[in-house]
Amino acid sequence: MINVTIANFEPEVIAASMTTPVLIDFWAPWCGPCKSLGPILEKLELDYAGRFKLVKIDSDQEQQIGAAFGIRSIPTCILLMNGQPVDGFTGALPEGKIKEFLDKHLPPAQPAQEETPSPQEPAVADTPEAALEKLRQAVAADPANETALFDYVKQLLTLGRQDDAKAAFAPVLARTSVVRRLDSLQRWIDAIDFAASNANEKGAAAAIDGKIAANKRDFQARFDKARWLMSQQRWTDALDELLEILMRDKAWSEEAARKTCIAILDIMEPQKPKVADGQIPPEDATLASYRRRLSSVVLS
């Protein structure tokens, strides 16, 4: 367990979550429920033997961090993975409920010995369509597996099969408000629909660029351009537009720019390969760079 302040937030939380899930416990010395929750979290950190890292943030002393995460009551716990919040809970939950929360998100414990694939077995599918078929089979085998569904819908959208993606996504539409990565897919689909609705409008893209050139604070025009770029899978260009909004107005349109940045980072995240001996593959340098930039802008 580590006490975190604004001074060590980046290395102890953001950077650390790139390799190990980080559970943030927002607490305060005067908070009674915090005092009962803290020992449970510390015990679970030991029981889970490195599967997650626990950090504590005094919400009274570090109000800037609390505001960035939208903390309204304590105790509140937020789980970060790959630099982004994925879920959380409020209140002093019993140990069993916290275990359920952790087990829903954390990677499984590594077995004592893991069988190494034979050299003849390919590490990845030979073609995008072959990868898509594997993902379709995974979803068919376990329709409740939201990770498999995310990867399947993402692959369909990547291949330009929007109608098939929407059909596959339809059963979980109601969960986009509670599952961040599903919300990320919805934002990509919305961007594709936005671009399609303007595709026949002559000079639409040029008109957006003209609005931005005339007024750098035309946030709606920047947001429209970002969605247009998302529809073309020009992820870093879209992120650059959204960061321009965030640097000028973090709260614009109910934080639409920040939420869309997170969506793009989710989409850019490659499907994690299977690795032996508990090794963690290195993070994509572009992803890491934009996560740091987003964190810096949001917390500034």
Solvent accessible surface area in square Angstrom, and as a share of the most:
residue,aa,sasa,rsa
1,M,97,0.43
2,I,62,0.31
3,N,96,0.49
4,V,3,0.02
5,T,57,0.33
6,I,81,0.41
7,A,93,0.72
8,N,43,0.22
9,F,4,0.02
10,E,66,0.29
11,P,76,0.48
12,E,47,0.21
13,V,0,0.00
14,I,9,0.05
15,A,49,0.38
16,A,21,0.16
17,S,3,0.02
18,M,31,0.14
19,T,81,0.47
20,T,37,0.22
21,P,13,0.08
22,V,0,0.00
23,L,0,0.00
24,I,0,0.00
25,D,2,0.01
26,F,0,0.00
27,W,59,0.21
28,A,0,0.00
29,P,73,0.46
30,W,170,0.60
31,C,5,0.03
32,G,44,0.43
33,P,70,0.44
34,C,5,0.03
35,K,131,0.56
36,S,63,0.41
37,L,1,0.00
38,G,5,0.05
39,P,82,0.52
40,I,44,0.22
41,L,0,0.00
42,E,64,0.29
43,K,95,0.40
44,L,0,0.00
45,E,32,0.14
46,L,145,0.72
47,D,79,0.41
48,Y,18,0.07
49,A,88,0.68
50,G,57,0.54
51,R,57,0.21
52,F,5,0.02
53,K,38,0.16
54,L,1,0.01
55,V,0,0.00
56,K,22,0.09
57,I,0,0.00
58,D,26,0.13
59,S,19,0.13
60,D,57,0.29
61,Q,139,0.62
62,E,24,0.11
63,Q,127,0.57
64,Q,90,0.40
65,I,0,0.00
66,G,6,0.06
67,A,79,0.61
68,A,31,0.24
69,F,47,0.20
70,G,38,0.36
71,I,34,0.17
72,R,226,0.83
73,S,59,0.38
74,I,32,0.16
75,P,3,0.02
76,T,12,0.07
77,C,0,0.00
78,I,24,0.12
79,L,0,0.00
80,L,1,0.01
81,M,47,0.21
82,N,29,0.15
83,G,6,0.06
84,Q,10,0.04
85,P,41,0.26
86,V,33,0.19
87,D,43,0.22
88,G,29,0.28
89,F,24,0.10
90,T,77,0.45
91,G,22,0.21
92,A,46,0.36
93,L,53,0.26
94,P,82,0.52
95,E,51,0.23
96,G,43,0.42
97,K,108,0.46
98,I,0,0.00
99,K,76,0.32
100,E,109,0.49
101,F,17,0.07
102,L,0,0.00
103,D,82,0.43
104,K,140,0.59
105,H,48,0.21
106,L,10,0.05
107,P,67,0.42
108,P,113,0.71
109,A,63,0.49
110,Q,106,0.47
111,P,81,0.51
112,A,111,0.86
113,Q,166,0.74
114,E,65,0.29
115,E,162,0.72
116,T,97,0.57
117,P,82,0.52
118,S,56,0.36
119,P,128,0.80
120,Q,150,0.67
121,E,104,0.47
122,P,83,0.52
123,A,105,0.81
124,V,110,0.63
125,A,27,0.21
126,D,126,0.65
127,T,70,0.40
128,P,78,0.49
129,E,93,0.42
130,A,39,0.30
131,A,30,0.23
132,L,10,0.05
133,E,68,0.31
134,K,123,0.52
135,L,17,0.08
136,R,105,0.38
137,Q,95,0.42
138,A,43,0.33
139,V,25,0.14
140,A,68,0.52
141,A,89,0.69
142,D,64,0.33
143,P,100,0.63
144,A,88,0.68
145,N,57,0.29
146,E,48,0.22
147,T,79,0.46
148,A,9,0.07
149,L,9,0.04
150,F,3,0.01
151,D,19,0.10
152,Y,29,0.11
153,V,0,0.00
154,K,36,0.15
155,Q,33,0.14
156,L,1,0.00
157,L,2,0.01
158,T,59,0.35
159,L,60,0.30
160,G,40,0.38
161,R,93,0.34
162,Q,61,0.27
163,D,116,0.60
164,D,63,0.32
165,A,0,0.00
166,K,78,0.33
167,A,71,0.55
168,A,22,0.17
169,F,3,0.01
170,A,51,0.40
171,P,110,0.69
172,V,16,0.09
173,L,88,0.44
174,A,95,0.73
175,R,106,0.39
176,T,24,0.14
177,S,102,0.66
178,V,102,0.59
179,V,30,0.17
180,R,48,0.18
181,R,67,0.25
182,L,1,0.01
183,D,37,0.19
184,S,1,0.01
185,L,0,0.00
186,Q,40,0.18
187,R,60,0.22
188,W,2,0.01
189,I,8,0.04
190,D,63,0.33
191,A,0,0.00
192,I,18,0.09
193,D,58,0.30
194,F,34,0.14
195,A,14,0.11
196,A,67,0.52
197,S,90,0.58
198,N,30,0.15
199,A,71,0.55
200,N,149,0.76
201,E,103,0.46
202,K,202,0.86
203,G,45,0.43
204,A,10,0.08
205,A,50,0.39
206,A,69,0.53
207,A,53,0.41
208,I,18,0.09
209,D,66,0.34
210,G,40,0.38
211,K,113,0.48
212,I,19,0.10
213,A,85,0.66
214,A,92,0.72
215,N,77,0.39
216,K,121,0.51
217,R,136,0.50
218,D,38,0.20
219,F,17,0.07
220,Q,90,0.40
221,A,3,0.02
222,R,16,0.06
223,F,24,0.10
224,D,23,0.12
225,K,56,0.24
226,A,0,0.00
227,R,53,0.19
228,W,40,0.14
229,L,9,0.05
230,M,1,0.00
231,S,28,0.18
232,Q,88,0.39
233,Q,66,0.29
234,R,116,0.42
235,W,38,0.13
236,T,47,0.27
237,D,55,0.29
238,A,0,0.00
239,L,3,0.01
240,D,53,0.28
241,E,23,0.10
242,L,0,0.00
243,L,4,0.02
244,E,52,0.23
245,I,0,0.00
246,L,1,0.01
247,M,111,0.50
248,R,81,0.29
249,D,48,0.25
250,K,77,0.33
251,A,71,0.55
252,W,48,0.17
253,S,65,0.42
254,E,147,0.66
255,E,63,0.28
256,A,13,0.10
257,A,1,0.01
258,R,49,0.18
259,K,72,0.31
260,T,3,0.01
261,C,1,0.00
262,I,13,0.06
263,A,1,0.00
264,I,0,0.00
265,L,1,0.01
266,D,6,0.03
267,I,4,0.02
268,M,40,0.18
269,E,25,0.11
270,P,74,0.47
271,Q,114,0.51
272,K,118,0.50
273,P,78,0.49
274,K,200,0.85
275,V,49,0.28
276,A,28,0.22
277,D,118,0.61
278,G,32,0.31
279,Q,119,0.53
280,I,96,0.49
281,P,47,0.29
282,P,131,0.82
283,E,56,0.25
284,D,67,0.35
285,A,81,0.63
286,T,57,0.33
287,L,2,0.01
288,A,13,0.10
289,S,40,0.26
290,Y,23,0.09
291,R,5,0.02
292,R,124,0.45
293,R,98,0.36
294,L,8,0.04
295,S,15,0.10
296,S,71,0.46
297,V,21,0.12
298,V,30,0.17
299,L,23,0.11
300,S,95,0.62
